[in-house]
């Protein structure tokens, strides 16, 4: 009996690291390969990837990787995943901008021999037992698509991130006509974006932002800094248009801003009048009221251009009273504090700050509740599996499905690692497959031995004491003064005294061990650890890591 | 010539750690002694206090410490400050509940001999060259007051935290009559709360929350958990009332909840019908629809009762599908992620969650813009200095002052450590005094040697490599195998190999040093550090702390 398995490896019960395995007749298509950024508890971790062990074991069965759009939470894990899949790498499919961004990432990782295929939204490809079609959608980056995978049992539609923007800044609106046609033909399963399911109504069109930006700009006498996501090419276009209308030059500041605008211009997604762009070093050649700076840093990122400006640490741009900073973005959950800190430093400098709370200078790239209902009604799926959201949003999405008439038994509130298996008899959850997080730390990737994270937490909380004891191999007596070293231990005004106490405790322990003829280094180290830890806790009421090293000579 | 100095040591350009020094005729009154909680960058720090060096030097000149109300950001630093002021401790003044909470804190710190004076709102005390009057205000804790300090030059009015609640749950509304009288008599300087200056209109009365809680409760079939701040006694009262009205028993869960409700009952601020309260262990003796649990954890604090329930780790309360959790509080900026994580775990369990976004189950304790204007108009101050807010809010407060007719030259947008000096000729900022943060780490307090924080960050980011080398005193040659130890370094599948490489590098370095007759241990350690750091970076592309220890025998 033919069957289809849809296994989300990321993006359910969380916002980020979207990745889904679709399996049919023994072949696999992976839709999206996203990453997440670490939370503060993940000390020293750079990136978080979905655990894709399932794919490692099935590398030969992967027919293709399909990427819905170029955001990090859908594309960012691509190089890491490909690196781990061995030599016979699957081809990658996606829109032109998505593939250009993928190419740029793969180049950074020196992955040259990957087949990247640009798919136009009108094509239907045959990939093993699947047909693949990308359906044009609107989102906060050009070239976003829904993915329709045809199987013997019917079509699996994964929406990716989308909104139904009826007046996009560039290109056509989402292809509702094709979605409706698929709906009429019969869609087996809809896996839809849940990001903004908690917002009522319909999202604001991106093209509404431009006139509001121009209004804000028109009120400014000084320089204007606009910060937004570098990949939001249409937003950059609108800032450029507003600047041009008010006869201001535009400078791009921040590495990713310059890179993405470069790619966007090459692919024709952004149109900048000649002579409008100036280099960051030329900003001071123009009067304040003739300048707009477009900058990275809308999330308060520590090393971003805007954060540096706010802390008066940017080489080219020194902000001052009279300048206006426009946040054309909202903080991603978790970044609120960093964004607020940045804003408050700007106020301290004397800048004016405009955020989406003050004026409609931002529009979300994700559809609201009414759009999610419209998607459900267009596609009329047999089964529904809400995607891209924490558990709250998955539940709210399921409630919307019920509201438009899909019976609750046909809606599946899943989680990462829980496969939905569909065959002619129906759909049901299978048993859990391995899933979770893989950490990237520098260039290494792995499932981060818990012990290393625990050690780091301990080290970061209270620092470390190290004592080195040198004993004679013959009789176990100490033959050199113990060395006591500490790092990350604060407030040690009385350090000398404590170090002396530790030395004397350590000498006592060594003598006790020698007297009792305890000669196993492990045992002596344990004794030293316990005695030192007790002393240090008594004196500091903290538990730094205590590390005794015994050297036999 | 007589003069008054108002020196904020905390609470300006930030939200938290409020503390102000008012100086007149050589004598000092300190208003509020608050603390803040650390941000994630302050690795391993427990609490943040205002830098009160200014007071240490002037300990003998302190006439009194006055506390406006019992919240941590106004009272929490009291034991730490008193501990550092020497033997001759100044008396402390405040409302009855505030002093009861102060007593409980001082007891924990074994500070027994502090004079705590309950001040009723009608008294006027003479304290050296000052008169002191507390004016009853409404806030999210009972017994909140504004502080009026009379001087030869006029009255300094520090509002503390307040809202103009016309229908408080218990006790009278804020004493607008006395504020107006002070205004008619002439107030020299108003230092007012700016927390909610960015919200339009008038705040919601606390007593509006109760009926909404009852409405939400009435819709619940299962158990109800309500989480709020433990010090919000009136909120607890309203939860109790709603539970009683619906014939549900109430259990208090979380140490601070039980403690504060205890103090509140003793002082008559909360009234619980007899037989209504049940112990946490008795919860399961009652049917689900007969139980309300009031819990700590509204901020998603890691060890709080609610967080434990959400992660299925609470000894007494095991949540399940059908239970409803009501967040009767909003996240303090910076806590959004922790709160959202908690909420999503609750959804995952199958609970329903009600937050202030879903129903009006919370009211802020800080007045909105119209209340701040009302305060300005009642008090009619000669000078204005916005307090309690980040720089954005201080500026918005100054704009409101201008809106009600105070000329901008009479409004002073200050910062911590910048004193406002007032004499008969007028008011002006003086020169900066020492101010900033003091860190509390365990029981120690200090200005946290930067180096310890930097070390902790380094340790937490990448861990530590330690190598111990034993060399002969005579010739500098190695006399034992180097010991290589690492902690917090991840993914070392190839650890053995790397350790071998390090050993061999270290041996080379030692031989080179011996050959070059370099015998100073410091120099050898530096050489070892550089060679090891290079090797480790080459292999791991990370920079863990590298710590070579040379032992001479």
Interface residues (C-beta under 8 A of the other chain):
Chain A: X13 X39 X40 X43 X44 X333 X334 X336 X337 X340 X343 X344 X345 X347 X348 X353 X390 X391 X392 X395 X415 X439 X441 X442 X443 X444 X445 X446 X448 X449 X452 X453 X455 X456 X457 X459 X460 X461 X462 X463 X464 X466 X468 X470 X479 X480 X483 X485 X487 X488 X489 X490 X491 X493 X540 X541 X542 X545 X547 X549 X551 X552 X553
Chain B: X13 X39 X40 X43 X44 X333 X334 X336 X337 X340 X343 X344 X345 X347 X348 X353 X390 X391 X392 X395 X415 X439 X441 X442 X443 X444 X445 X446 X448 X449 X452 X453 X455 X456 X457 X459 X460 X461 X462 X463 X464 X466 X468 X470 X479 X480 X483 X485 X487 X488 X489 X490 X491 X493 X540 X541 X542 X545 X547 X549 X551 X552 X553
